[in-house]
């Protein structure tokens, strides 16, 4: 069952595809009519395009045919009041005649498919070159003014600390002078007094020790 369904689906798809491929031919194909009357093809020359069909209709009371001179087609006998058709699939000029009445002649001119004309490329529009803005050079006046102001301010800033330092130096010198004047002068010999007293005491102790030692021995 699955195989049959797949086969049926494939056939349906193929049929639809063939129909779609043939659709443009059906949509753009045309049919041209040629009337056989008074033992003549009317019109004697018919112009069609590749894929178009020509239908011959016999209006006489007796039979005729539409037979190519090169054997490209042959409609067979076209009885009175009936029609036969042939579709032309190649371009060219084809002469034909009636095989029953050989004096009857006609021509089918088959033109090739129309070739689409190439679209010319768009004409380029010239573009104007970009405008370059001219930049004015910087003005030198603000720079000179700022430099002059800085130069004029420099001595004032330097002079102030120098004056302050001088004043500080002067103010610091005064306390030193006062301190020198307030410090009492040392008294000569006042530093050696305690040393002499200690030496004398040691001498007395030594003499006492010597006397005590002599007394013990005697």
Buried (B, 14 or more C-beta within 10 A) or exposed (E): EEEEEEEEEEEEEEEEEEEEEEEEEEEEBEEBBBBBEEEBBEEEEBEBBBBBBBBBBBEBEEBBBBBBEEEBBBBEEBEEEEBBBBBBEEEEEBEBBBBBBEEBBBBBBBBEEEEEEEEEEEEEEEEEEEEEEEEEEEEEEEEEEEEEEEEEEEEEEEEEEEEEEEEEEEEEEEEEEEEEEEEEEEEEEEEEEEEEEEEEEEEEEEEEEEEEEEEEEE
